[in-house]
Amino acid sequence: SSLPEVGGDAAFYLEEGDDSLTMAKLIHCIDKMTKEEKAELIDKMRIQRDKFSWSKCANETMKVISEV
C-alpha cells in the first residue's frame, strides 16, 4: 500500500478487517492526547505534507523523461 509512504508516522492506520470497535478505540486515544502530543503530531503532519508537491512531482517526472 502507498498509504505508509504518504502518511508516514504522521497518520494512524487501520488494518484490513479492523472493526468499528478498533476505530472507536483509536478515536478515543486521539481524543485523550495531551496538548503536547497533539502539537507533536501536527508537526509530524506538516513535515510529511511538505514532502509532496505538484512542483516536485513535475520536476521528478521531467527528470525521468529526460533520462529516457
All heavy atoms as TSV, in Angstrom:
chain	resi	resn	atom	element	x	y	z
A	1	SER	N	N	0.830	-1.185	0.000
A	1	SER	CA	C	0.000	0.000	0.000
A	1	SER	C	C	0.876	1.251	0.000
A	1	SER	O	O	1.958	1.285	0.580
A	1	SER	CB	C	-0.891	-0.020	1.238
A	1	SER	OG	O	-1.520	1.195	1.428
A	2	SER	N	N	0.400	2.280	-0.625
A	2	SER	CA	C	1.143	3.545	-0.668
A	2	SER	C	C	0.835	4.433	0.537
A	2	SER	O	O	1.491	5.454	0.734
A	2	SER	CB	C	0.808	4.302	-1.951
A	2	SER	OG	O	-0.573	4.628	-1.967
A	3	LEU	N	N	-0.143	4.058	1.334
A	3	LEU	CA	C	-0.530	4.916	2.456
A	3	LEU	C	C	0.605	5.184	3.436
A	3	LEU	O	O	0.784	6.327	3.857
A	3	LEU	CB	C	-1.749	4.340	3.171
A	3	LEU	CG	C	-3.048	4.397	2.374
A	3	LEU	CD1	C	-4.188	3.775	3.172
A	3	LEU	CD2	C	-3.393	5.811	1.973
A	4	PRO	N	N	1.407	4.191	3.816
A	4	PRO	CA	C	2.520	4.496	4.723
A	4	PRO	C	C	3.519	5.483	4.131
A	4	PRO	O	O	4.096	6.286	4.852
A	4	PRO	CB	C	3.168	3.133	4.975
A	4	PRO	CG	C	2.054	2.168	4.793
A	4	PRO	CD	C	1.232	2.745	3.661
A	5	GLU	N	N	3.703	5.453	2.824
A	5	GLU	CA	C	4.604	6.423	2.193
A	5	GLU	C	C	4.019	7.828	2.296
A	5	GLU	O	O	4.722	8.788	2.581
A	5	GLU	CB	C	4.826	6.072	0.720
A	5	GLU	CG	C	5.717	7.065	0.008
A	5	GLU	CD	C	5.858	6.794	-1.480
A	5	GLU	OE1	O	5.332	5.789	-1.972
A	5	GLU	OE2	O	6.511	7.619	-2.152
A	6	VAL	N	N	2.735	7.942	2.094
A	6	VAL	CA	C	2.080	9.245	2.117
A	6	VAL	C	C	1.911	9.755	3.543
A	6	VAL	O	O	2.208	10.897	3.854
A	6	VAL	CB	C	0.714	9.190	1.392
A	6	VAL	CG1	C	-0.031	10.499	1.534
A	6	VAL	CG2	C	0.902	8.827	-0.069
A	7	GLY	N	N	1.438	8.911	4.430
A	7	GLY	CA	C	1.149	9.336	5.802
A	7	GLY	C	C	2.321	9.255	6.758
A	7	GLY	O	O	2.375	9.978	7.742
A	8	GLY	N	N	3.282	8.370	6.458
A	8	GLY	CA	C	4.436	8.193	7.344
A	8	GLY	C	C	4.017	7.946	8.776
A	8	GLY	O	O	3.034	7.257	9.038
A	9	ASP	N	N	4.751	8.524	9.707
A	9	ASP	CA	C	4.418	8.359	11.120
A	9	ASP	C	C	3.516	9.489	11.613
A	9	ASP	O	O	3.325	9.673	12.806
A	9	ASP	CB	C	5.674	8.254	11.977
A	9	ASP	CG	C	6.511	9.519	11.987
A	9	ASP	OD1	O	6.252	10.427	11.173
A	9	ASP	OD2	O	7.427	9.612	12.816
A	10	ALA	N	N	2.933	10.210	10.640
A	10	ALA	CA	C	2.043	11.322	10.983
A	10	ALA	C	C	0.579	10.926	10.791
A	10	ALA	O	O	-0.286	11.781	10.731
A	10	ALA	CB	C	2.370	12.528	10.114
A	11	ALA	N	N	0.323	9.638	10.667
A	11	ALA	CA	C	-1.042	9.165	10.436
A	11	ALA	C	C	-1.309	7.929	11.283
A	11	ALA	O	O	-0.378	7.266	11.753
A	11	ALA	CB	C	-1.235	8.843	8.962
A	12	PHE	N	N	-2.553	7.655	11.459
A	12	PHE	CA	C	-2.980	6.437	12.141
A	12	PHE	C	C	-3.571	5.512	11.086
A	12	PHE	O	O	-4.269	5.965	10.180
A	12	PHE	CB	C	-4.031	6.747	13.208
A	12	PHE	CG	C	-3.515	7.634	14.294
A	12	PHE	CD1	C	-3.719	9.007	14.242
A	12	PHE	CD2	C	-2.805	7.109	15.360
A	12	PHE	CE1	C	-3.239	9.840	15.235
A	12	PHE	CE2	C	-2.310	7.932	16.359
A	12	PHE	CZ	C	-2.528	9.297	16.297
A	13	TYR	N	N	-3.296	4.236	11.194
A	13	TYR	CA	C	-3.719	3.286	10.181
A	13	TYR	C	C	-4.612	2.208	10.792
A	13	TYR	O	O	-4.374	1.767	11.912
A	13	TYR	CB	C	-2.506	2.612	9.531
A	13	TYR	CG	C	-1.556	3.592	8.909
A	13	TYR	CD1	C	-0.441	4.058	9.604
A	13	TYR	CD2	C	-1.790	4.089	7.639
A	13	TYR	CE1	C	0.418	4.976	9.038
A	13	TYR	CE2	C	-0.933	5.011	7.064
A	13	TYR	CZ	C	0.174	5.446	7.766
A	13	TYR	OH	O	1.019	6.358	7.202
A	14	LEU	N	N	-5.603	1.822	10.029
A	14	LEU	CA	C	-6.435	0.684	10.378
A	14	LEU	C	C	-6.079	-0.438	9.420
A	14	LEU	O	O	-5.862	-0.200	8.234
A	14	LEU	CB	C	-7.923	1.024	10.261
A	14	LEU	CG	C	-8.435	2.073	11.244
A	14	LEU	CD1	C	-9.867	2.458	10.892
A	14	LEU	CD2	C	-8.369	1.551	12.665
A	15	GLU	N	N	-5.998	-1.637	9.940
A	15	GLU	CA	C	-5.682	-2.790	9.113
A	15	GLU	C	C	-6.967	-3.343	8.501
A	15	GLU	O	O	-8.053	-3.161	9.047
A	15	GLU	CB	C	-5.005	-3.875	9.962
A	15	GLU	CG	C	-3.697	-3.453	10.598
A	15	GLU	CD	C	-2.605	-3.168	9.590
A	15	GLU	OE1	O	-2.568	-3.849	8.536
A	15	GLU	OE2	O	-1.796	-2.258	9.839
A	16	GLU	N	N	-6.818	-4.017	7.392
A	16	GLU	CA	C	-7.971	-4.661	6.777
A	16	GLU	C	C	-8.592	-5.622	7.794
A	16	GLU	O	O	-7.888	-6.380	8.457
A	16	GLU	CB	C	-7.545	-5.432	5.529
A	16	GLU	CG	C	-8.699	-6.019	4.765
A	16	GLU	CD	C	-8.281	-6.688	3.471
A	16	GLU	OE1	O	-7.207	-6.340	2.938
A	16	GLU	OE2	O	-9.019	-7.553	3.020
A	17	GLY	N	N	-9.859	-5.539	7.948
A	17	GLY	CA	C	-10.548	-6.406	8.897
A	17	GLY	C	C	-10.791	-5.761	10.243
A	17	GLY	O	O	-11.537	-6.298	11.059
A	18	ASP	N	N	-10.141	-4.602	10.503
A	18	ASP	CA	C	-10.415	-3.896	11.755
A	18	ASP	C	C	-11.881	-3.488	11.773
A	18	ASP	O	O	-12.455	-3.130	10.749
A	18	ASP	CB	C	-9.516	-2.669	11.906
A	18	ASP	CG	C	-8.099	-3.027	12.336
A	18	ASP	OD1	O	-7.865	-4.189	12.717
A	18	ASP	OD2	O	-7.239	-2.149	12.287
A	19	ASP	N	N	-12.471	-3.537	12.924
A	19	ASP	CA	C	-13.900	-3.253	13.030
A	19	ASP	C	C	-14.159	-1.888	13.654
A	19	ASP	O	O	-13.236	-1.137	13.953
A	19	ASP	CB	C	-14.604	-4.350	13.827
A	19	ASP	CG	C	-14.009	-4.519	15.227
A	19	ASP	OD1	O	-13.247	-3.633	15.670
A	19	ASP	OD2	O	-14.313	-5.523	15.873
A	20	SER	N	N	-15.419	-1.588	13.846
A	20	SER	CA	C	-15.790	-0.279	14.387
A	20	SER	C	C	-15.292	-0.106	15.822
A	20	SER	O	O	-15.000	1.019	16.233
A	20	SER	CB	C	-17.303	-0.081	14.315
A	20	SER	OG	O	-17.978	-1.107	15.008
A	21	LEU	N	N	-15.146	-1.192	16.569
A	21	LEU	CA	C	-14.628	-1.086	17.933
A	21	LEU	C	C	-13.169	-0.637	17.912
A	21	LEU	O	O	-12.760	0.219	18.697
A	21	LEU	CB	C	-14.760	-2.425	18.669
A	21	LEU	CG	C	-14.252	-2.455	20.106
A	21	LEU	CD1	C	-15.004	-1.431	20.966
A	21	LEU	CD2	C	-14.394	-3.846	20.698
A	22	THR	N	N	-12.398	-1.171	16.991
A	22	THR	CA	C	-10.995	-0.759	16.838
A	22	THR	C	C	-10.917	0.720	16.481
A	22	THR	O	O	-10.102	1.458	17.034
A	22	THR	CB	C	-10.304	-1.607	15.760
A	22	THR	OG1	O	-10.430	-2.987	16.094
A	22	THR	CG2	C	-8.835	-1.249	15.627
A	23	MET	N	N	-11.781	1.162	15.559
A	23	MET	CA	C	-11.792	2.560	15.169
A	23	MET	C	C	-12.204	3.442	16.345
A	23	MET	O	O	-11.624	4.499	16.565
A	23	MET	CB	C	-12.738	2.798	13.989
A	23	MET	CG	C	-12.664	4.216	13.449
A	23	MET	SD	S	-13.747	4.543	12.050
A	23	MET	CE	C	-13.070	3.473	10.824
A	24	ALA	N	N	-13.174	3.006	17.118
A	24	ALA	CA	C	-13.614	3.778	18.281
A	24	ALA	C	C	-12.488	3.914	19.300
A	24	ALA	O	O	-12.298	4.994	19.881
A	24	ALA	CB	C	-14.830	3.112	18.919
A	25	LYS	N	N	-11.721	2.851	19.509
A	25	LYS	CA	C	-10.586	2.910	20.441
A	25	LYS	C	C	-9.536	3.897	19.946
A	25	LYS	O	O	-8.962	4.652	20.734
A	25	LYS	CB	C	-9.965	1.524	20.610
A	25	LYS	CG	C	-10.811	0.580	21.418
A	25	LYS	CD	C	-10.147	-0.790	21.523
A	25	LYS	CE	C	-11.015	-1.770	22.282
A	25	LYS	NZ	N	-10.397	-3.116	22.333
A	26	LEU	N	N	-9.287	3.908	18.639
A	26	LEU	CA	C	-8.320	4.835	18.066
A	26	LEU	C	C	-8.786	6.273	18.248
A	26	LEU	O	O	-8.013	7.139	18.665
A	26	LEU	CB	C	-8.110	4.524	16.589
A	26	LEU	CG	C	-7.149	5.417	15.822
A	26	LEU	CD1	C	-5.764	5.406	16.433
A	26	LEU	CD2	C	-7.081	4.979	14.370
A	27	ILE	N	N	-10.048	6.524	17.976
A	27	ILE	CA	C	-10.595	7.871	18.157
A	27	ILE	C	C	-10.505	8.280	19.618
A	27	ILE	O	O	-10.155	9.431	19.932
A	27	ILE	CB	C	-12.053	7.935	17.642
A	27	ILE	CG1	C	-12.057	7.787	16.121
A	27	ILE	CG2	C	-12.731	9.234	18.068
A	27	ILE	CD1	C	-13.433	7.571	15.526
A	28	HIS	N	N	-10.754	7.372	20.525
A	28	HIS	CA	C	-10.661	7.662	21.956
A	28	HIS	C	C	-9.223	8.036	22.334
A	28	HIS	O	O	-9.001	8.992	23.083
A	28	HIS	CB	C	-11.138	6.457	22.776
A	28	HIS	CG	C	-11.068	6.661	24.241
A	28	HIS	ND1	N	-11.955	7.464	24.929
A	28	HIS	CD2	C	-10.204	6.180	25.163
A	28	HIS	CE1	C	-11.643	7.461	26.209
A	28	HIS	NE2	N	-10.580	6.691	26.383
A	29	CYS	N	N	-8.258	7.294	21.801
A	29	CYS	CA	C	-6.844	7.600	22.081
A	29	CYS	C	C	-6.475	8.992	21.581
A	29	CYS	O	O	-5.772	9.736	22.266
A	29	CYS	CB	C	-5.941	6.563	21.425
A	29	CYS	SG	S	-5.952	4.959	22.224
A	30	ILE	N	N	-6.950	9.334	20.396
A	30	ILE	CA	C	-6.664	10.655	19.844
A	30	ILE	C	C	-7.308	11.733	20.715
A	30	ILE	O	O	-6.700	12.764	21.011
A	30	ILE	CB	C	-7.161	10.753	18.382
A	30	ILE	CG1	C	-6.344	9.806	17.505
A	30	ILE	CG2	C	-7.077	12.189	17.869
A	30	ILE	CD1	C	-6.922	9.591	16.118
A	31	ASP	N	N	-8.529	11.480	21.131
A	31	ASP	CA	C	-9.251	12.433	21.978
A	31	ASP	C	C	-8.539	12.660	23.311
A	31	ASP	O	O	-8.580	13.752	23.872
A	31	ASP	CB	C	-10.674	11.931	22.209
A	31	ASP	CG	C	-11.522	12.936	22.959
A	31	ASP	OD1	O	-11.557	14.108	22.536
A	31	ASP	OD2	O	-12.150	12.540	23.959
A	32	LYS	N	N	-7.863	11.659	23.808
A	32	LYS	CA	C	-7.192	11.748	25.109
A	32	LYS	C	C	-5.754	12.252	25.024
A	32	LYS	O	O	-5.075	12.375	26.043
A	32	LYS	CB	C	-7.198	10.375	25.807
A	32	LYS	CG	C	-8.591	9.880	26.160
A	32	LYS	CD	C	-9.231	10.806	27.157
A	32	LYS	CE	C	-10.638	10.364	27.505
A	32	LYS	NZ	N	-11.320	11.311	28.366
A	33	MET	N	N	-5.291	12.570	23.817
A	33	MET	CA	C	-3.921	13.068	23.675
A	33	MET	C	C	-3.780	14.412	24.391
A	33	MET	O	O	-4.699	15.225	24.397
A	33	MET	CB	C	-3.570	13.254	22.196
A	33	MET	CG	C	-3.426	11.959	21.432
A	33	MET	SD	S	-3.199	12.227	19.657
A	33	MET	CE	C	-1.474	12.649	19.616
A	34	THR	N	N	-2.602	14.620	24.970
A	34	THR	CA	C	-2.322	15.907	25.610
A	34	THR	C	C	-2.075	16.968	24.537
A	34	THR	O	O	-1.857	16.644	23.363
A	34	THR	CB	C	-1.073	15.816	26.506
A	34	THR	OG1	O	0.069	15.560	25.668
A	34	THR	CG2	C	-1.207	14.725	27.558
A	35	LYS	N	N	-2.078	18.227	24.950
A	35	LYS	CA	C	-1.781	19.312	24.006
A	35	LYS	C	C	-0.403	19.127	23.390
A	35	LYS	O	O	-0.208	19.384	22.205
A	35	LYS	CB	C	-1.848	20.666	24.711
A	35	LYS	CG	C	-3.247	21.133	24.997
A	35	LYS	CD	C	-3.231	22.527	25.618
A	35	LYS	CE	C	-4.641	23.005	25.881
A	35	LYS	NZ	N	-4.681	24.369	26.404
A	36	GLU	N	N	0.547	18.682	24.195
A	36	GLU	CA	C	1.908	18.475	23.706
A	36	GLU	C	C	1.945	17.355	22.666
A	36	GLU	O	O	2.627	17.461	21.647
A	36	GLU	CB	C	2.863	18.158	24.861
A	36	GLU	CG	C	3.080	19.303	25.814
A	36	GLU	CD	C	1.942	19.497	26.831
A	36	GLU	OE1	O	1.126	18.565	27.038
A	36	GLU	OE2	O	1.860	20.592	27.399
A	37	GLU	N	N	1.228	16.271	22.921
A	37	GLU	CA	C	1.183	15.156	21.971
A	37	GLU	C	C	0.515	15.589	20.664
A	37	GLU	O	O	0.976	15.227	19.582
A	37	GLU	CB	C	0.434	13.966	22.569
A	37	GLU	CG	C	1.180	13.290	23.705
A	37	GLU	CD	C	0.342	12.279	24.456
A	37	GLU	OE1	O	-0.889	12.490	24.606
A	37	GLU	OE2	O	0.917	11.265	24.905
A	38	LYS	N	N	-0.553	16.365	20.773
A	38	LYS	CA	C	-1.231	16.861	19.573
A	38	LYS	C	C	-0.319	17.796	18.789
A	38	LYS	O	O	-0.258	17.728	17.558
A	38	LYS	CB	C	-2.531	17.564	19.939
A	38	LYS	CG	C	-3.613	16.606	20.398
A	38	LYS	CD	C	-4.869	17.338	20.799
A	38	LYS	CE	C	-5.912	16.350	21.309
A	38	LYS	NZ	N	-7.134	17.012	21.788
A	39	ALA	N	N	0.416	18.663	19.480
A	39	ALA	CA	C	1.343	19.579	18.818
A	39	ALA	C	C	2.443	18.804	18.096
A	39	ALA	O	O	2.816	19.143	16.964
A	39	ALA	CB	C	1.942	20.559	19.820
A	40	GLU	N	N	2.949	17.757	18.729
A	40	GLU	CA	C	3.981	16.927	18.113
A	40	GLU	C	C	3.428	16.235	16.862
A	40	GLU	O	O	4.096	16.169	15.821
A	40	GLU	CB	C	4.475	15.881	19.108
A	40	GLU	CG	C	5.588	15.008	18.581
A	40	GLU	CD	C	6.069	13.992	19.607
A	40	GLU	OE1	O	5.968	14.253	20.828
A	40	GLU	OE2	O	6.551	12.926	19.184
A	41	LEU	N	N	2.207	15.733	16.948
A	41	LEU	CA	C	1.586	15.084	15.799
A	41	LEU	C	C	1.379	16.082	14.661
A	41	LEU	O	O	1.634	15.774	13.496
A	41	LEU	CB	C	0.255	14.448	16.206
A	41	LEU	CG	C	-0.499	13.706	15.105
A	41	LEU	CD1	C	0.345	12.566	14.530
A	41	LEU	CD2	C	-1.819	13.165	15.647
A	42	ILE	N	N	0.952	17.277	14.981
A	42	ILE	CA	C	0.762	18.310	13.962
A	42	ILE	C	C	2.088	18.646	13.286
A	42	ILE	O	O	2.148	18.808	12.063
A	42	ILE	CB	C	0.095	19.559	14.570
A	42	ILE	CG1	C	-1.371	19.243	14.916
A	42	ILE	CG2	C	0.191	20.756	13.637
A	42	ILE	CD1	C	-2.051	20.284	15.772
A	43	ASP	N	N	3.168	18.719	14.065
A	43	ASP	CA	C	4.491	18.966	13.471
A	43	ASP	C	C	4.866	17.839	12.505
A	43	ASP	O	O	5.377	18.098	11.410
A	43	ASP	CB	C	5.556	19.091	14.561
A	43	ASP	CG	C	5.473	20.397	15.325
A	43	ASP	OD1	O	4.839	21.359	14.812
A	43	ASP	OD2	O	6.021	20.468	16.449
A	44	LYS	N	N	4.614	16.600	12.898
A	44	LYS	CA	C	4.905	15.457	12.025
A	44	LYS	C	C	4.073	15.536	10.747
A	44	LYS	O	O	4.557	15.229	9.659
A	44	LYS	CB	C	4.599	14.143	12.741
A	44	LYS	CG	C	5.595	13.773	13.808
A	44	LYS	CD	C	5.202	12.454	14.455
A	44	LYS	CE	C	6.155	12.060	15.555
A	44	LYS	NZ	N	5.778	10.772	16.176
A	45	MET	N	N	2.816	15.958	10.892
A	45	MET	CA	C	1.945	16.081	9.720
A	45	MET	C	C	2.479	17.136	8.755
A	45	MET	O	O	2.475	16.931	7.539
A	45	MET	CB	C	0.524	16.449	10.149
A	45	MET	CG	C	-0.209	15.333	10.841
A	45	MET	SD	S	-1.830	15.947	11.397
A	45	MET	CE	C	-2.533	14.451	12.078
A	46	ARG	N	N	2.939	18.250	9.276
A	46	ARG	CA	C	3.479	19.310	8.420
A	46	ARG	C	C	4.734	18.849	7.687
A	46	ARG	O	O	4.917	19.133	6.503
A	46	ARG	CB	C	3.767	20.558	9.244
A	46	ARG	CG	C	2.511	21.277	9.675
A	46	ARG	CD	C	2.810	22.560	10.429
A	46	ARG	NE	N	1.573	23.240	10.749
A	46	ARG	CZ	C	1.246	23.669	11.952
A	46	ARG	NH1	N	2.083	23.536	12.966
A	46	ARG	NH2	N	0.092	24.263	12.156
A	47	ILE	N	N	5.597	18.150	8.407
A	47	ILE	CA	C	6.826	17.629	7.791
A	47	ILE	C	C	6.466	16.654	6.677
A	47	ILE	O	O	7.031	16.702	5.576
A	47	ILE	CB	C	7.722	16.962	8.851
A	47	ILE	CG1	C	8.298	18.020	9.790
A	47	ILE	CG2	C	8.827	16.141	8.200
A	47	ILE	CD1	C	8.955	17.459	11.039
A	48	GLN	N	N	5.523	15.773	6.951
A	48	GLN	CA	C	5.115	14.790	5.951
A	48	GLN	C	C	4.464	15.478	4.749
A	48	GLN	O	O	4.748	15.145	3.605
A	48	GLN	CB	C	4.154	13.774	6.584
A	48	GLN	CG	C	3.933	12.535	5.759
A	48	GLN	CD	C	5.166	11.686	5.596
A	48	GLN	OE1	O	6.116	11.768	6.365
A	48	GLN	NE2	N	5.172	10.856	4.578
A	49	ARG	N	N	3.619	16.455	5.000
A	49	ARG	CA	C	2.943	17.204	3.933
A	49	ARG	C	C	3.953	17.866	3.004
A	49	ARG	O	O	3.795	17.857	1.782
A	49	ARG	CB	C	2.037	18.267	4.549
A	49	ARG	CG	C	1.396	19.209	3.538
A	49	ARG	CD	C	0.936	20.493	4.158
A	49	ARG	NE	N	2.076	21.272	4.650
A	49	ARG	CZ	C	1.978	22.273	5.501
A	49	ARG	NH1	N	0.810	22.625	5.985
A	49	ARG	NH2	N	3.051	22.930	5.908
A	50	ASP	N	N	5.010	18.405	3.582
A	50	ASP	CA	C	5.995	19.150	2.793
A	50	ASP	C	C	6.852	18.254	1.904
A	50	ASP	O	O	7.582	18.754	1.044
A	50	ASP	CB	C	6.875	19.994	3.710
A	50	ASP	CG	C	6.104	21.140	4.347
A	50	ASP	OD1	O	5.006	21.472	3.869
A	50	ASP	OD2	O	6.591	21.683	5.360
A	51	LYS	N	N	6.755	16.945	2.075
A	51	LYS	CA	C	7.495	16.025	1.208
A	51	LYS	C	C	6.861	15.922	-0.178
A	51	LYS	O	O	7.475	15.412	-1.101
A	51	LYS	CB	C	7.540	14.627	1.832
A	51	LYS	CG	C	8.378	14.543	3.089
A	51	LYS	CD	C	8.341	13.138	3.642
A	51	LYS	CE	C	9.139	13.031	4.932
A	51	LYS	NZ	N	9.081	11.665	5.498
A	52	PHE	N	N	5.627	16.404	-0.302
A	52	PHE	CA	C	4.877	16.230	-1.536
A	52	PHE	C	C	4.400	17.577	-2.069
A	52	PHE	O	O	3.903	18.405	-1.325
A	52	PHE	CB	C	3.658	15.328	-1.292
A	52	PHE	CG	C	4.032	13.979	-0.759
A	52	PHE	CD1	C	4.059	13.748	0.609
A	52	PHE	CD2	C	4.388	12.955	-1.613
A	52	PHE	CE1	C	4.419	12.508	1.109
A	52	PHE	CE2	C	4.753	11.712	-1.120
A	52	PHE	CZ	C	4.771	11.488	0.243
A	53	SER	N	N	4.557	17.780	-3.375
A	53	SER	CA	C	4.026	18.971	-4.033
A	53	SER	C	C	3.924	18.675	-5.521
A	53	SER	O	O	4.615	17.805	-6.062
A	53	SER	CB	C	4.926	20.183	-3.803
A	53	SER	OG	O	6.119	20.056	-4.558
A	54	TRP	N	N	3.069	19.438	-6.210
A	54	TRP	CA	C	2.952	19.277	-7.653
A	54	TRP	C	C	4.243	19.691	-8.334
A	54	TRP	O	O	4.652	19.099	-9.339
A	54	TRP	CB	C	1.769	20.080	-8.180
A	54	TRP	CG	C	0.468	19.411	-7.876
A	54	TRP	CD1	C	-0.510	19.873	-7.046
A	54	TRP	CD2	C	0.006	18.143	-8.357
A	54	TRP	NE1	N	-1.542	18.967	-6.986
A	54	TRP	CE2	C	-1.257	17.899	-7.787
A	54	TRP	CE3	C	0.543	17.192	-9.217
A	54	TRP	CZ2	C	-1.989	16.743	-8.050
A	54	TRP	CZ3	C	-0.188	16.039	-9.479
A	54	TRP	CH2	C	-1.435	15.832	-8.904
A	55	SER	N	N	4.914	20.695	-7.796
A	55	SER	CA	C	6.168	21.152	-8.384
A	55	SER	C	C	7.222	20.047	-8.313
A	55	SER	O	O	7.918	19.770	-9.297
A	55	SER	CB	C	6.647	22.408	-7.656
A	55	SER	OG	O	7.895	22.804	-8.156
A	56	LYS	N	N	7.341	19.425	-7.168
A	56	LYS	CA	C	8.314	18.339	-7.004
A	56	LYS	C	C	7.958	17.179	-7.933
A	56	LYS	O	O	8.839	16.595	-8.566
A	56	LYS	CB	C	8.341	17.874	-5.551
A	56	LYS	CG	C	9.359	16.799	-5.287
A	56	LYS	CD	C	9.410	16.435	-3.813
A	56	LYS	CE	C	10.433	15.342	-3.584
A	56	LYS	NZ	N	10.483	14.934	-2.185
A	57	CYS	N	N	6.685	16.860	-8.023
A	57	CYS	CA	C	6.234	15.792	-8.914
A	57	CYS	C	C	6.614	16.100	-10.362
A	57	CYS	O	O	7.130	15.234	-11.076
A	57	CYS	CB	C	4.729	15.604	-8.767
A	57	CYS	SG	S	4.039	14.354	-9.866
A	58	ALA	N	N	6.355	17.337	-10.792
A	58	ALA	CA	C	6.676	17.737	-12.167
A	58	ALA	C	C	8.176	17.654	-12.424
A	58	ALA	O	O	8.609	17.147	-13.477
A	58	ALA	CB	C	6.167	19.151	-12.427
A	59	ASN	N	N	8.985	18.132	-11.498
A	59	ASN	CA	C	10.442	18.087	-11.664
A	59	ASN	C	C	10.954	16.657	-11.749
A	59	ASN	O	O	11.808	16.347	-12.586
A	59	ASN	CB	C	11.132	18.831	-10.524
A	59	ASN	CG	C	10.955	20.326	-10.614
A	59	ASN	OD1	O	10.764	20.868	-11.695
A	59	ASN	ND2	N	10.997	20.999	-9.475
A	60	GLU	N	N	10.450	15.787	-10.898
A	60	GLU	CA	C	10.888	14.394	-10.917
A	60	GLU	C	C	10.426	13.690	-12.188
A	60	GLU	O	O	11.162	12.864	-12.743
A	60	GLU	CB	C	10.395	13.668	-9.667
A	60	GLU	CG	C	11.107	14.134	-8.408
A	60	GLU	CD	C	10.615	13.453	-7.147
A	60	GLU	OE1	O	9.810	12.500	-7.231
A	60	GLU	OE2	O	11.038	13.877	-6.058
A	61	THR	N	N	9.232	14.029	-12.669
A	61	THR	CA	C	8.730	13.449	-13.920
A	61	THR	C	C	9.594	13.893	-15.085
A	61	THR	O	O	9.970	13.078	-15.948
A	61	THR	CB	C	7.256	13.852	-14.139
A	61	THR	OG1	O	6.469	13.383	-13.035
A	61	THR	CG2	C	6.718	13.267	-15.432
A	62	MET	N	N	9.923	15.179	-15.137
A	62	MET	CA	C	10.785	15.683	-16.224
A	62	MET	C	C	12.159	15.051	-16.179
A	62	MET	O	O	12.752	14.763	-17.226
A	62	MET	CB	C	10.893	17.206	-16.144
A	62	MET	CG	C	9.645	17.930	-16.612
A	62	MET	SD	S	9.116	17.488	-18.281
A	62	MET	CE	C	10.505	18.019	-19.255
A	63	LYS	N	N	12.668	14.805	-15.006
A	63	LYS	CA	C	13.967	14.164	-14.864
A	63	LYS	C	C	13.943	12.763	-15.484
A	63	LYS	O	O	14.844	12.381	-16.230
A	63	LYS	CB	C	14.371	14.091	-13.391
A	63	LYS	CG	C	15.713	13.448	-13.162
A	63	LYS	CD	C	16.073	13.427	-11.685
A	63	LYS	CE	C	17.379	12.671	-11.486
A	63	LYS	NZ	N	17.692	12.512	-10.065
A	64	VAL	N	N	12.888	12.001	-15.188
A	64	VAL	CA	C	12.759	10.651	-15.736
A	64	VAL	C	C	12.616	10.717	-17.265
A	64	VAL	O	O	13.251	9.953	-17.991
A	64	VAL	CB	C	11.556	9.917	-15.104
A	64	VAL	CG1	C	11.263	8.612	-15.833
A	64	VAL	CG2	C	11.826	9.642	-13.633
A	65	ILE	N	N	11.782	11.641	-17.754
A	65	ILE	CA	C	11.583	11.776	-19.194
A	65	ILE	C	C	12.900	12.149	-19.879
A	65	ILE	O	O	13.232	11.614	-20.942
A	65	ILE	CB	C	10.472	12.816	-19.491
A	65	ILE	CG1	C	9.116	12.264	-19.039
A	65	ILE	CG2	C	10.458	13.198	-20.963
A	65	ILE	CD1	C	7.989	13.272	-19.073
A	66	SER	N	N	13.664	13.024	-19.277
A	66	SER	CA	C	14.940	13.459	-19.847
A	66	SER	C	C	15.957	12.315	-19.905
A	66	SER	O	O	16.772	12.250	-20.830
A	66	SER	CB	C	15.532	14.608	-19.045
A	66	SER	OG	O	14.694	15.723	-19.113
A	67	GLU	N	N	15.894	11.421	-18.940
A	67	GLU	CA	C	16.841	10.295	-18.905
A	67	GLU	C	C	16.500	9.242	-19.932
A	67	GLU	O	O	17.369	8.468	-20.330
A	67	GLU	CB	C	16.870	9.693	-17.500
A	67	GLU	CG	C	17.491	10.597	-16.478
A	67	GLU	CD	C	17.385	10.051	-15.052
A	67	GLU	OE1	O	16.776	8.998	-14.850
A	67	GLU	OE2	O	17.909	10.715	-14.133
A	68	VAL	N	N	15.258	9.186	-20.374
A	68	VAL	CA	C	14.832	8.184	-21.345
A	68	VAL	C	C	15.149	8.682	-22.713
A	68	VAL	O	O	15.825	8.493	-23.488
A	68	VAL	CB	C	13.305	7.926	-21.256
A	68	VAL	CG1	C	12.841	6.979	-22.342
A	68	VAL	CG2	C	12.945	7.384	-19.904
